[in-house]
Every structure is written in C-alpha cells, then in structure tokens.
Amino acid sequence: MNDFYSIPENYNLLISGEIGDNLLRKYKYIILSKYFRQLVELAISEAAIITNDSSNAEVLNDLKTFILTRYLKQYFDKSEYESNYFRLNYDIPDWLNSKKEDLCIKDFKLSCEYRIMFTDRAKEVLNNILGLNRDYDLSLQILYRDGITMKLWPAWNKIEKQE
C-alpha cells in the first residue's frame, strides 16, 4: 500500500477522493473511536503552545471538557445515557451557538452550569444501532461512515441560576 500511494498520481487521486474512500473512512473511525481523548489532549496542548498565553488555560480546559462529551464510544461502553452536570468558566455552548461572528470566546467569560443529556431521538438511534450490531466497533464505524455522529452528541442545557 505504501508503494502504491508513494506514486504521485495515486497519492493525488487519494487526496482528491477519487480512490481510497474506504481507507479514509477506516482510519477516520480508528482515530475518532480509539484515540479521541488523546487527539483532543493533543489539540488542546497545541492550542496552548500556539496562543502562548497562560491566561488561555481556563478557556482551553473548558473547551476540552466540552469536546470530550462528544466522544460517543464512552456512552457505548456504558450502554446508558445518564445526565451529567458541568460547570464552565466560559460559556462554550453559547459561544458556539452565537449568530454574531465578531464575538470572541473571551466575550463569553461567565461561570455557568450545564446539564448534558441525550435527546430521545439520539437515544433511539444509538439503541437501534447497538441492537443491529452487537459489535460496538462496527456500530461506531457505521455512525462515522454515515456522518451522523454530530446529530447524536448530547445536548447542553443551561441551568439558570435562581435568584
């Protein structure tokens, strides 16, 4: 395989997506299912180096917390979808959902609490996939292949402070 893709024409066909789709899906699945946590750790670590600003540690930690809830394999392993609670120093979900493109994450510095939970539809899809394929790895591979993982991420529901 290495010899085949070391030929420039073949490599260019791979990059353009004309060949190798099965390989790209396979390795995307492996990275996202088996090394998700390490990938997130690496990305956050590199972001800290690139920004070279120690004041970013708090926001990067919140970002890591947020992203790690999108690791679907952790829910497959438990086969249950319990709610979890998180306290963030930066309102990452509001920042991501903001329609104002000129706002920076630093504009969302606000201690907030969230409850994350799966929608009934996400639970149904996850249970159906698990029911069809007793092999969790195959189930995850199907979800990544079909590009529907984003629809299955847990919802972040802000807990409003009572006064």
Secondary structure per residue as TSV (DSSP state, phi and psi in degrees):
chain	resnum	aa	ss	phi	psi
A	1	M	-	360.0	-41.8
A	2	N	H	-60.7	-42.3
A	3	D	H	-62.0	-42.5
A	4	F	H	-62.0	-47.5
A	5	Y	H	-82.5	-7.4
A	6	S	T	-79.4	-11.0
A	7	I	S	-78.3	122.9
A	8	P	H	-51.5	-41.4
A	9	E	H	-63.5	-42.5
A	10	N	H	-68.2	-40.7
A	11	Y	H	-62.6	-43.1
A	12	N	H	-63.6	-36.2
A	13	L	H	-66.0	-37.2
A	14	L	H	-64.5	-48.6
A	15	I	H	-63.1	-37.6
A	16	S	H	-76.3	-11.9
A	17	G	T	87.6	6.8
A	18	E	S	-74.5	-27.3
A	19	I	S	-137.4	162.8
A	20	G	-	83.3	12.4
A	21	D	H	-56.1	-40.6
A	22	N	H	-63.3	-37.8
A	23	L	H	-67.1	-44.2
A	24	L	H	-62.3	-42.3
A	25	R	H	-65.4	-40.4
A	26	K	H	-61.8	-48.1
A	27	Y	H	-76.5	-27.8
A	28	K	H	-62.4	-45.6
A	29	Y	H	-60.5	-46.8
A	30	I	H	-59.9	-46.3
A	31	I	H	-63.6	-47.3
A	32	L	H	-76.4	-22.9
A	33	S	H	-98.5	-35.1
A	34	K	H	-100.5	-23.1
A	35	Y	S	-126.9	22.8
A	36	F	H	-58.4	-51.2
A	37	R	H	-59.7	-44.7
A	38	Q	H	-65.3	-37.4
A	39	L	H	-63.5	-44.0
A	40	V	H	-65.0	-44.3
A	41	E	H	-57.8	-44.6
A	42	L	H	-62.5	-45.5
A	43	A	H	-62.1	-43.7
A	44	I	H	-66.6	-41.3
A	45	S	H	-61.2	-44.0
A	46	E	H	-67.7	-36.9
A	47	A	H	-62.4	-38.9
A	48	A	H	-64.4	-39.8
A	49	I	H	-67.7	-44.7
A	50	I	H	-64.5	-43.4
A	51	T	H	-75.2	-26.2
A	52	N	T	48.3	44.9
A	53	D	-	-142.0	112.9
A	54	S	G	-63.8	-20.1
A	55	S	G	-71.4	-9.7
A	56	N	G	-85.7	-6.5
A	57	A	H	-57.6	-42.4
A	58	E	H	-65.6	-46.0
A	59	V	H	-68.4	-37.4
A	60	L	H	-66.4	-36.2
A	61	N	H	-65.8	-41.7
A	62	D	H	-64.5	-40.0
A	63	L	H	-62.9	-41.7
A	64	K	H	-62.3	-44.6
A	65	T	H	-57.1	-46.7
A	66	F	H	-62.3	-48.7
A	67	I	H	-65.3	-38.9
A	68	L	H	-63.8	-20.6
A	69	T	T	-72.3	-10.2
A	70	R	T	-92.4	5.5
A	71	Y	-	-82.1	95.7
A	72	L	T	-65.7	-29.5
A	73	K	H	-59.6	-33.0
A	74	Q	H	-62.2	-29.6
A	75	Y	H	-81.8	-33.0
A	76	F	H	-63.2	-42.1
A	77	D	H	-62.5	-31.9
A	78	K	H	-89.6	-25.5
A	79	S	T	55.9	28.5
A	80	E	-	-144.0	155.4
A	81	Y	-	-126.5	64.4
A	82	E	-	-72.9	152.7
A	83	S	-	-73.8	147.8
A	84	N	E	-128.4	155.2
A	85	Y	E	-118.1	140.2
A	86	F	E	-136.5	143.2
A	87	R	E	-111.1	126.6
A	88	L	E	-115.8	148.0
A	89	N	E	-88.8	-19.7
A	90	Y	E	-124.9	136.3
A	91	D	-	-82.4	76.9
A	92	I	H	-57.8	-48.3
A	93	P	H	-58.9	-43.7
A	94	D	H	-64.1	-38.3
A	95	W	H	-62.0	-45.6
A	96	L	H	-67.1	-31.8
A	97	N	H	-89.6	-4.2
A	98	S	-	-65.6	138.3
A	99	K	S	-87.1	-11.5
A	100	K	-	-87.4	107.5
A	101	E	T	-72.1	-17.1
A	102	D	T	-86.5	-2.3
A	103	L	-	-84.2	138.7
A	104	C	-	-99.8	156.7
A	105	I	G	-56.4	-31.8
A	106	K	G	-64.6	-20.6
A	107	D	G	-73.8	-8.2
A	108	F	G	-112.7	26.5
A	109	K	E	-73.3	107.5
A	110	L	E	-163.6	119.7
A	111	S	E	-66.0	125.5
A	112	C	E	-146.6	156.4
A	113	E	E	-116.1	141.4
A	114	Y	E	-131.4	149.7
A	115	R	E	-112.5	124.6
A	116	I	E	-103.9	141.1
A	117	M	E	-157.3	156.1
A	118	F	-	-83.8	142.1
A	119	T	-	-70.3	159.7
A	120	D	H	-59.9	-37.4
A	121	R	H	-64.8	-43.3
A	122	A	H	-62.8	-42.2
A	123	K	H	-61.0	-42.4
A	124	E	H	-62.1	-46.1
A	125	V	H	-64.1	-45.9
A	126	L	H	-61.1	-45.2
A	127	N	H	-65.6	-37.6
A	128	N	H	-63.9	-44.5
A	129	I	H	-62.6	-44.7
A	130	L	H	-65.8	-33.7
A	131	G	H	-69.9	-33.9
A	132	L	H	-75.8	-35.4
A	133	N	-	-128.1	105.4
A	134	R	S	-67.2	-15.2
A	135	D	-	-86.8	107.2
A	136	Y	H	-58.6	-38.3
A	137	D	H	-62.4	-41.8
A	138	L	H	-65.1	-40.3
A	139	S	H	-60.0	-47.2
A	140	L	H	-63.3	-40.0
A	141	Q	H	-60.6	-39.6
A	142	I	H	-65.0	-43.5
A	143	L	H	-62.2	-44.0
A	144	Y	H	-68.6	-40.6
A	145	R	H	-59.5	-43.6
A	146	D	H	-81.0	-7.0
A	147	G	T	67.3	32.9
A	148	I	-	-109.2	6.9
A	149	T	H	-58.9	-35.9
A	150	M	H	-60.1	-34.0
A	151	K	H	-73.2	-13.5
A	152	L	H	-103.9	-4.8
A	153	W	S	-61.5	146.9
A	154	P	-	-65.3	147.7
A	155	A	E	-82.7	140.8
A	156	W	E	-99.7	115.4
A	157	N	E	-112.6	117.9
A	158	K	E	-69.7	137.0
A	159	I	E	-94.9	109.7
A	160	E	-	-71.6	137.4
A	161	K	-	-73.7	131.1
A	162	Q	-	-88.7	135.1
A	163	E	-	-108.3	360.0
